[in-house]
Amino acid sequence: MTEKIIEMFGKAQIPVSKEQAEQFFTLYGFLTEYNKNVNLTAITEFSEVVEKHFIDSVLPFTMLEIPRGASVIDVGTGAGFPSLPLLIMRPDLQITLCDSLQKRCAYLELACGKIGVQAKIIHSRAEDLGRKMREKFDVSTARAVAAMPILTEYCLPFVKVGGIFAALKSVNEDIHAAENAVKMLGGKLEKTEDYKLPNGDDRRLAVVRKISATPTKYPRNSANIAKKPL
């Protein structure tokens, strides 16, 4: 199976060592076994997990220049995507995983141990943590958490001035709908890039650069964020 993982990543032009492939295979086995008791993902077939979770988590970050040792927060990480695959490929990164469900955090702690990576795992709602850890990270990221205007309010407050918010999105979403939120929160939409997974699935990467401090009244509580997006 490790050879298959190397082959599949190769189709995405991502070189993977045998050791990294073994880490991915270990993660696949642990994810699918744990998923029998705790609902983490609806995707469990081997090739689909590799494609739609592992490659889908790593590929967009090949389009970004993230310095060695950079601090990264994965907001609403769920089963650990994109952060766990990213850590396998970039163990130099200082990654924090934030999730609102304790049972997922428990899984993430165990998963990190299984694949031999280090991460800080915090059980918290994103808006609560965003007030406590304002502008502490070089990069914030999220995958399939919420619509872009809402997601921006959750994620951009974490980012240092000069850092980026990298949103992993569907091509069906209008990224420009978040322009007002981006501006109000101290950001600037730097680029959007559409790409495909090796299986042909379309994806979109949106990169927001933090150009000024986020006003202290943001992020608001989740009810206001959902009811009145910026």
Long-range contacts (C-beta under 8 A, 24 or more apart in sequence): 1-25, 1-28, 1-46, 4-46, 4-47, 4-50, 5-50, 5-54, 8-47, 8-50, 8-51, 8-55, 8-198, 9-50, 9-54, 9-55, 9-58, 11-198, 12-55, 12-58, 12-59, 12-197, 12-198, 13-62, 14-55, 14-58, 14-59, 14-62, 14-89, 16-89, 20-88, 20-89, 23-88, 23-115, 23-116, 23-117, 24-50, 24-54, 24-85, 24-88, 26-114, 26-115, 27-54, 27-84, 27-85, 27-88, 27-111, 27-114, 27-115, 28-54, 30-110, 30-111, 30-114, 30-115, 31-79, 31-111, 34-107, 34-110, 34-111, 38-103, 38-104, 38-107, 40-78, 40-79, 40-104, 40-107, 41-78, 41-79, 51-197, 51-198, 51-199, 51-201, 52-197, 52-201, 53-79, 53-81, 53-85, 54-85, 55-85, 55-197, 55-198, 56-81, 56-82, 56-143, 56-168, 56-197, 56-201, 56-203, 57-81, 57-82, 57-83, 57-84, 57-85, 57-86, 57-143, 57-168, 58-82, 58-85, 58-86, 58-89, 59-195, 59-197, 59-203, 60-166, 60-168, 60-195, 60-203, 60-205, 61-86, 61-89, 61-90, 61-166, 63-193, 63-195, 63-205, 64-164, 64-166, 64-205, 64-207, 66-90, 66-93, 66-138, 66-139, 67-138, 68-92, 69-93, 69-94, 70-94, 70-138, 70-139, 71-95, 71-96, 71-136, 71-137, 71-138, 71-139, 72-96, 72-137, 72-138, 72-139, 72-140, 72-141, 73-97, 73-98, 73-133, 73-136, 73-137, 73-139, 73-140, 73-141, 73-158, 74-98, 74-141, 74-142, 74-143, 75-126, 75-140, 75-141, 75-142, 75-145, 75-151, 75-154, 75-155, 75-158, 76-100, 76-126, 76-142, 76-145, 76-146, 76-154, 77-104, 77-108, 78-104, 78-143, 79-104, 79-107, 79-108, 80-107, 80-108, 80-111, 81-143, 82-141, 82-143, 82-168, 83-119, 83-141, 84-108, 84-111, 84-112, 84-115, 84-117, 84-119, 87-112, 87-115, 87-117, 87-118, 87-119, 88-115, 88-117, 91-117, 91-118, 94-120, 95-119, 95-120, 96-120, 96-121, 96-122, 96-137, 97-121, 97-122, 98-122, 98-124, 98-126, 98-129, 99-123, 99-124, 100-124, 100-125, 100-126, 125-222, 126-154, 126-155, 126-219, 127-153, 127-154, 127-219, 127-220, 127-221, 127-222, 127-225, 129-158, 130-154, 130-155, 130-157, 130-158, 130-218, 130-219, 131-157, 131-219, 133-158, 134-158, 134-214, 134-216, 135-159, 135-160, 135-161, 135-210, 135-213, 135-214, 136-160, 137-163, 138-163, 138-164, 139-163, 139-164, 139-165, 139-166, 140-164, 140-165, 140-166, 141-165, 141-166, 141-167, 141-168, 142-167, 142-168, 143-168, 144-168, 144-169, 144-170, 147-173, 147-177, 147-229, 148-173, 148-174, 148-175, 148-177, 148-178, 148-181, 148-206, 149-177, 149-178, 149-180, 149-181, 149-229, 149-230, 150-225, 150-226, 150-229, 151-178, 152-178, 152-181, 152-182, 152-185, 152-187, 152-208, 152-230, 153-181, 153-185, 153-218, 153-219, 153-220, 153-225, 153-229, 153-230, 154-219, 154-225, 156-182, 156-185, 156-186, 156-187, 156-208, 156-210, 156-214, 157-185, 157-214, 157-218, 157-219, 159-187, 159-210, 160-210, 161-186, 161-210, 161-211, 161-212, 161-213, 162-209, 162-210, 162-211, 163-209, 163-210, 164-190, 164-207, 164-208, 164-209, 164-210, 165-207, 165-208, 165-210, 166-205, 166-206, 166-207, 166-208, 167-205, 167-206, 167-207, 167-208, 168-203, 168-205, 169-203, 169-204, 169-205, 169-206, 170-202, 170-203, 170-204, 171-202, 171-203, 171-204, 173-204, 175-204, 175-206, 178-206, 180-230, 181-229, 181-230, 182-208, 184-215, 184-218, 184-230, 185-214, 185-215, 185-218, 185-230, 186-210, 186-211, 186-212, 186-213, 186-214, 186-215, 187-211
